Amino acid sequence: MKETLAMALRFHWRLPFGGETSGWARAAQEDLAAIGLPDLDAQIHFCHRAEESGIDSLLTDFGFAKPDPILLAAALGMATEKINFIVAYRSGLLSPTTFVQQLNTLSALIGGRFSLNIVAGYSPQEQRSYGDFLSHDERYERTDEFLSVCHAFWQRNGAVNFAGKYYRIENGKLSTPFVSSERATPEIFIAGSSPPAQKLALRQGTCWMRLADIPERIRPDGLRISAQGIDVGLRLSVIARPTRAEARDAAAALLADLDTKEKEKEFVTSTDSSSIKATYALATEEWPTQTFWTGAVPYIGPTAIALVGTPAEIADAFMEYRDAGVSQFILSGWPKLEEMTRFGREVLPLVREKEALAEQSLSHGASKS
């Protein structure tokens, strides 16, 4: 049987917050006033550098400490030409009709250059501040209904009628369509590693996005999910330097002045996210592989799991994830702009070379079979 050639790995990056250049711990963000405002000059500059560095999309985060990601993506998209945006949003905080209306308007403004990162929520306290009092599993049930309504509007097969446990829509109509030269609907990343998150990704998404782990532990779910027709993605960070010693020194220096460990521990105690709890548990082993580092997680948060090493070592690590069924990555690094630029200049070309060699080998093997 002839094997199918794999798609090229896609690399995204988290857009820096207002005023952010180095690593800001998740626990400290609520006390930093700069995060709450757009920083358009710096963020537009970051967008242009991302385009030059071969980055596919930039993630605009959602949370009470940050500006609205849809409005921010509109402002940045109108100031750029190529870069895409991953708009994070939590289902249940808007009517799905209003949500699609906003997104379709965004698509018309920036030519459809965005996808969605749908998060059901990870902090009961923060969810309640938005008026949401559902449990973890109920939030995923509601998200399933929410996205069903969204898809019905995007299909544009007449008026939308829906009667579910959480939503009731009667004769829903929207005149503004989703505007894109490439897709009829946005790509949808479903975040979370719990069974409800996996099921939701398979039902409603185009990519199951989870926090990172080492490839051998990702592989069973990664291959099973990707075999069912959707992508698998990881959130993690990168610290690349000319030598492994320099990379590890940079990782250690990142933690030198941080005193956020106790506050992060309080957050882990209060979250109802199984993936976040699992990531903090994973951090009890600092170096499970020679490139996989968990040391920043107790200080900065779960997305601070990092690949640390030379450009070649990190490229090899991405290829190991590729073999485990992973095809997309949302990355971060420190300092933000410099690490992204280094990744695009030194790591990404090596990944593309390794992909080309792997495809040549696969094609050669298929032609002989």
TIDREN-723506 format. One record per residue (C-alpha): residue number from 1; residue in one letter; z, x negated, y negated. Coordinates in steps of 0.1 Angstrom, whole numbers. Layout:
N
{NUM; "a"; {Z; X; Y}};
...
This chain:
369
{1; "m"; {0; 0; 0}};
{2; "k"; {-9; -13; -34}};
{3; "e"; {20; -20; -58}};
{4; "t"; {20; -7; -93}};
{5; "l"; {22; -33; -121}};
{6; "a"; {53; -30; -142}};
{7; "m"; {53; -21; -179}};
{8; "a"; {63; -48; -204}};
{9; "l"; {100; -49; -212}};
{10; "r"; {108; -33; -245}};
{11; "f"; {133; -48; -269}};
{12; "h"; {151; -29; -296}};
{13; "w"; {178; -40; -321}};
{14; "r"; {208; -23; -338}};
{15; "l"; {202; -20; -375}};
{16; "p"; {230; -37; -394}};
{17; "f"; {254; -15; -413}};
{18; "g"; {257; -17; -451}};
{19; "g"; {270; -52; -460}};
{20; "e"; {271; -64; -424}};
{21; "t"; {259; -99; -415}};
{22; "s"; {282; -111; -387}};
{23; "g"; {302; -92; -361}};
{24; "w"; {323; -63; -372}};
{25; "a"; {347; -50; -346}};
{26; "r"; {343; -13; -337}};
{27; "a"; {380; -7; -345}};
{28; "a"; {377; -22; -380}};
{29; "q"; {346; -1; -391}};
{30; "e"; {366; 29; -404}};
{31; "d"; {383; 6; -429}};
{32; "l"; {351; -10; -443}};
{33; "a"; {338; 10; -472}};
{34; "a"; {304; -7; -472}};
{35; "i"; {295; 8; -439}};
{36; "g"; {296; 43; -454}};
{37; "l"; {266; 37; -477}};
{38; "p"; {230; 28; -471}};
{39; "d"; {222; -8; -480}};
{40; "l"; {185; -2; -485}};
{41; "d"; {173; -36; -499}};
{42; "a"; {190; -56; -471}};
{43; "q"; {181; -30; -444}};
{44; "i"; {145; -29; -454}};
{45; "h"; {143; -67; -453}};
{46; "f"; {158; -65; -418}};
{47; "c"; {132; -40; -408}};
{48; "h"; {104; -63; -420}};
{49; "r"; {119; -93; -401}};
{50; "a"; {122; -71; -370}};
{51; "e"; {85; -62; -373}};
{52; "e"; {77; -100; -375}};
{53; "s"; {100; -107; -345}};
{54; "g"; {83; -84; -321}};
{55; "i"; {111; -58; -320}};
{56; "d"; {100; -24; -310}};
{57; "s"; {126; -2; -327}};
{58; "l"; {158; -3; -347}};
{59; "l"; {188; 18; -338}};
{60; "t"; {204; 38; -366}};
{61; "d"; {240; 46; -354}};
{62; "f"; {258; 79; -357}};
{63; "g"; {295; 82; -366}};
{64; "f"; {319; 94; -393}};
{65; "a"; {320; 59; -409}};
{66; "k"; {282; 57; -413}};
{67; "p"; {255; 74; -433}};
{68; "d"; {235; 102; -416}};
{69; "p"; {210; 84; -393}};
{70; "i"; {181; 109; -398}};
{71; "l"; {182; 105; -436}};
{72; "l"; {185; 67; -432}};
{73; "a"; {156; 65; -408}};
{74; "a"; {135; 86; -433}};
{75; "a"; {142; 62; -462}};
{76; "l"; {136; 31; -441}};
{77; "g"; {105; 45; -424}};
{78; "m"; {89; 53; -457}};
{79; "a"; {94; 17; -468}};
{80; "t"; {79; 2; -436}};
{81; "e"; {46; 5; -417}};
{82; "k"; {52; -6; -380}};
{83; "i"; {88; -6; -370}};
{84; "n"; {101; 24; -350}};
{85; "f"; {136; 38; -352}};
{86; "i"; {160; 50; -326}};
{87; "v"; {179; 79; -342}};
{88; "a"; {213; 83; -327}};
{89; "y"; {227; 118; -328}};
{90; "r"; {254; 139; -310}};
{91; "s"; {243; 172; -296}};
{92; "g"; {263; 203; -306}};
{93; "l"; {269; 194; -342}};
{94; "l"; {238; 212; -354}};
{95; "s"; {219; 242; -343}};
{96; "p"; {190; 229; -321}};
{97; "t"; {166; 248; -343}};
{98; "t"; {178; 230; -374}};
{99; "f"; {178; 197; -355}};
{100; "v"; {142; 200; -345}};
{101; "q"; {132; 212; -380}};
{102; "q"; {148; 180; -394}};
{103; "l"; {132; 157; -368}};
{104; "n"; {98; 173; -372}};
{105; "t"; {100; 168; -409}};
{106; "l"; {110; 131; -403}};
{107; "s"; {80; 127; -380}};
{108; "a"; {57; 140; -408}};
{109; "l"; {72; 116; -433}};
{110; "i"; {70; 84; -411}};
{111; "g"; {42; 92; -387}};
{112; "g"; {64; 99; -357}};
{113; "r"; {79; 64; -356}};
{114; "f"; {112; 73; -340}};
{115; "s"; {129; 82; -307}};
{116; "l"; {163; 98; -301}};
{117; "n"; {195; 84; -287}};
{118; "i"; {214; 115; -277}};
{119; "v"; {251; 109; -272}};
{120; "a"; {275; 136; -259}};
{121; "g"; {304; 119; -277}};
{122; "y"; {331; 94; -266}};
{123; "s"; {361; 101; -288}};
{124; "p"; {378; 135; -285}};
{125; "q"; {395; 129; -318}};
{126; "e"; {363; 122; -336}};
{127; "q"; {345; 151; -320}};
{128; "r"; {372; 175; -332}};
{129; "s"; {368; 162; -367}};
{130; "y"; {332; 175; -365}};
{131; "g"; {345; 208; -351}};
{132; "d"; {337; 201; -314}};
{133; "f"; {366; 208; -289}};
{134; "l"; {347; 207; -256}};
{135; "s"; {357; 185; -227}};
{136; "h"; {336; 155; -215}};
{137; "d"; {316; 174; -188}};
{138; "e"; {312; 205; -210}};
{139; "r"; {296; 184; -237}};
{140; "y"; {270; 172; -212}};
{141; "e"; {264; 208; -201}};
{142; "r"; {259; 218; -237}};
{143; "t"; {236; 189; -243}};
{144; "d"; {214; 201; -214}};
{145; "e"; {210; 235; -232}};
{146; "f"; {206; 218; -266}};
{147; "l"; {177; 197; -253}};
{148; "s"; {161; 226; -235}};
{149; "v"; {159; 245; -268}};
{150; "c"; {145; 213; -285}};
{151; "h"; {118; 209; -259}};
{152; "a"; {109; 246; -261}};
{153; "f"; {102; 241; -299}};
{154; "w"; {82; 210; -293}};
{155; "q"; {60; 227; -266}};
{156; "r"; {50; 252; -293}};
{157; "n"; {41; 280; -268}};
{158; "g"; {51; 308; -291}};
{159; "a"; {85; 320; -303}};
{160; "v"; {115; 304; -286}};
{161; "n"; {140; 326; -268}};
{162; "f"; {170; 311; -250}};
{163; "a"; {202; 326; -236}};
{164; "g"; {227; 301; -222}};
{165; "k"; {264; 294; -221}};
{166; "y"; {264; 275; -254}};
{167; "y"; {233; 286; -273}};
{168; "r"; {214; 318; -279}};
{169; "i"; {181; 317; -297}};
{170; "e"; {161; 348; -305}};
{171; "n"; {124; 345; -316}};
{172; "g"; {128; 310; -329}};
{173; "k"; {99; 297; -350}};
{174; "l"; {92; 265; -368}};
{175; "s"; {61; 259; -388}};
{176; "t"; {66; 221; -392}};
{177; "p"; {52; 204; -360}};
{178; "f"; {62; 171; -345}};
{179; "v"; {37; 147; -360}};
{180; "s"; {27; 116; -339}};
{181; "s"; {-6; 100; -328}};
{182; "e"; {10; 89; -296}};
{183; "r"; {33; 116; -282}};
{184; "a"; {38; 153; -282}};
{185; "t"; {76; 149; -283}};
{186; "p"; {100; 121; -292}};
{187; "e"; {112; 97; -266}};
{188; "i"; {148; 106; -257}};
{189; "f"; {174; 81; -246}};
{190; "i"; {204; 97; -229}};
{191; "a"; {235; 75; -232}};
{192; "g"; {263; 73; -207}};
{193; "s"; {269; 60; -172}};
{194; "s"; {288; 90; -157}};
{195; "p"; {271; 113; -131}};
{196; "p"; {266; 140; -157}};
{197; "a"; {249; 115; -180}};
{198; "q"; {225; 104; -152}};
{199; "k"; {217; 140; -142}};
{200; "l"; {210; 149; -179}};
{201; "a"; {188; 118; -183}};
{202; "l"; {167; 128; -153}};
{203; "r"; {164; 164; -165}};
{204; "q"; {158; 160; -202}};
{205; "g"; {153; 124; -211}};
{206; "t"; {127; 96; -210}};
{207; "c"; {153; 68; -206}};
{208; "w"; {188; 65; -192}};
{209; "m"; {207; 42; -215}};
{210; "r"; {239; 27; -204}};
{211; "l"; {263; -2; -213}};
{212; "a"; {255; -35; -196}};
{213; "d"; {267; -49; -163}};
{214; "i"; {254; -78; -142}};
{215; "p"; {221; -71; -125}};
{216; "e"; {234; -68; -89}};
{217; "r"; {257; -39; -99}};
{218; "i"; {229; -23; -120}};
{219; "r"; {203; -25; -93}};
{220; "p"; {212; 5; -70}};
{221; "d"; {212; 31; -99}};
{222; "g"; {185; 12; -118}};
{223; "l"; {160; 13; -90}};
{224; "r"; {169; 49; -80}};
{225; "i"; {166; 63; -115}};
{226; "s"; {134; 43; -125}};
{227; "a"; {118; 55; -92}};
{228; "q"; {122; 91; -105}};
{229; "g"; {99; 85; -135}};
{230; "i"; {122; 76; -164}};
{231; "d"; {131; 42; -179}};
{232; "v"; {165; 26; -175}};
{233; "g"; {179; 8; -206}};
{234; "l"; {209; -14; -214}};
{235; "r"; {230; -20; -245}};
{236; "l"; {241; -56; -249}};
{237; "s"; {241; -86; -272}};
{238; "v"; {225; -120; -272}};
{239; "i"; {237; -155; -282}};
{240; "a"; {209; -180; -277}};
{241; "r"; {212; -217; -287}};
{242; "p"; {193; -249; -277}};
{243; "t"; {219; -258; -251}};
{244; "r"; {243; -238; -230}};
{245; "a"; {273; -257; -245}};
{246; "e"; {262; -248; -280}};
{247; "a"; {257; -211; -270}};
{248; "r"; {292; -210; -255}};
{249; "d"; {307; -227; -286}};
{250; "a"; {290; -200; -308}};
{251; "a"; {305; -173; -286}};
{252; "a"; {340; -188; -289}};
{253; "a"; {336; -192; -326}};
{254; "l"; {328; -155; -329}};
{255; "l"; {364; -146; -319}};
{256; "a"; {382; -172; -339}};
{257; "d"; {393; -150; -368}};
{258; "l"; {395; -116; -351}};
{259; "d"; {428; -98; -347}};
{260; "t"; {415; -64; -335}};
{261; "k"; {425; -66; -299}};
{262; "e"; {454; -42; -301}};
{263; "k"; {434; -16; -321}};
{264; "e"; {406; -18; -295}};
{265; "k"; {432; -12; -268}};
{266; "e"; {444; 20; -285}};
{267; "f"; {407; 32; -287}};
{268; "v"; {402; 26; -250}};
{269; "t"; {433; 46; -242}};
{270; "s"; {421; 76; -263}};
{271; "t"; {384; 77; -252}};
{272; "d"; {372; 100; -225}};
{273; "s"; {340; 80; -219}};
{274; "s"; {339; 67; -183}};
{275; "s"; {313; 40; -193}};
{276; "i"; {335; 26; -221}};
{277; "k"; {365; 25; -199}};
{278; "a"; {345; 8; -172}};
{279; "t"; {332; -18; -196}};
{280; "y"; {367; -27; -208}};
{281; "a"; {378; -30; -172}};
{282; "l"; {348; -53; -166}};
{283; "a"; {360; -76; -193}};
{284; "t"; {389; -88; -172}};
{285; "e"; {364; -113; -158}};
{286; "e"; {350; -133; -187}};
{287; "w"; {321; -150; -170}};
{288; "p"; {309; -131; -140}};
{289; "t"; {276; -151; -141}};
{290; "q"; {267; -182; -161}};
{291; "t"; {251; -162; -188}};
{292; "f"; {269; -129; -188}};
{293; "w"; {299; -130; -212}};
{294; "t"; {325; -102; -216}};
{295; "g"; {349; -122; -239}};
{296; "a"; {341; -103; -271}};
{297; "v"; {346; -68; -256}};
{298; "p"; {384; -66; -261}};
{299; "y"; {379; -76; -298}};
{300; "i"; {345; -61; -309}};
{301; "g"; {338; -32; -285}};
{302; "p"; {318; -24; -254}};
{303; "t"; {284; -32; -268}};
{304; "a"; {296; -68; -274}};
{305; "i"; {288; -77; -238}};
{306; "a"; {265; -106; -243}};
{307; "l"; {239; -128; -226}};
{308; "v"; {249; -164; -236}};
{309; "g"; {228; -195; -230}};
{310; "t"; {196; -213; -237}};
{311; "p"; {164; -192; -245}};
{312; "a"; {151; -200; -210}};
{313; "e"; {184; -189; -193}};
{314; "i"; {184; -156; -213}};
{315; "a"; {147; -150; -205}};
{316; "d"; {155; -155; -168}};
{317; "a"; {184; -130; -171}};
{318; "f"; {161; -103; -186}};
{319; "m"; {137; -108; -157}};
{320; "e"; {166; -103; -133}};
{321; "y"; {173; -70; -150}};
{322; "r"; {136; -61; -148}};
{323; "d"; {138; -66; -110}};
{324; "a"; {169; -43; -110}};
{325; "g"; {148; -15; -126}};
{326; "v"; {157; -20; -162}};
{327; "s"; {129; -18; -187}};
{328; "q"; {144; -13; -222}};
{329; "f"; {172; -31; -241}};
{330; "i"; {190; -23; -273}};
{331; "l"; {203; -56; -285}};
{332; "s"; {227; -70; -311}};
{333; "g"; {236; -105; -321}};
{334; "w"; {256; -127; -346}};
{335; "p"; {247; -134; -373}};
{336; "k"; {226; -103; -372}};
{337; "l"; {194; -114; -389}};
{338; "e"; {194; -150; -377}};
{339; "e"; {200; -140; -340}};
{340; "m"; {173; -114; -341}};
{341; "t"; {148; -139; -356}};
{342; "r"; {158; -166; -331}};
{343; "f"; {153; -141; -303}};
{344; "g"; {118; -132; -315}};
{345; "r"; {109; -168; -319}};
{346; "e"; {125; -185; -289}};
{347; "v"; {134; -159; -262}};
{348; "l"; {108; -132; -264}};
{349; "p"; {77; -155; -259}};
{350; "l"; {94; -168; -227}};
{351; "v"; {100; -133; -214}};
{352; "r"; {63; -125; -220}};
{353; "e"; {52; -156; -202}};
{354; "k"; {74; -148; -172}};
{355; "e"; {61; -112; -172}};
{356; "a"; {26; -124; -172}};
{357; "l"; {33; -148; -143}};
{358; "a"; {50; -120; -123}};
{359; "e"; {21; -96; -128}};
{360; "q"; {-4; -123; -118}};
{361; "s"; {16; -130; -86}};
{362; "l"; {18; -92; -79}};
{363; "s"; {-20; -87; -85}};
{364; "h"; {-28; -117; -63}};
{365; "g"; {-7; -104; -35}};
{366; "a"; {-22; -69; -38}};
{367; "s"; {-57; -83; -36}};
{368; "k"; {-49; -101; -4}};
{369; "s"; {-33; -71; 13}};
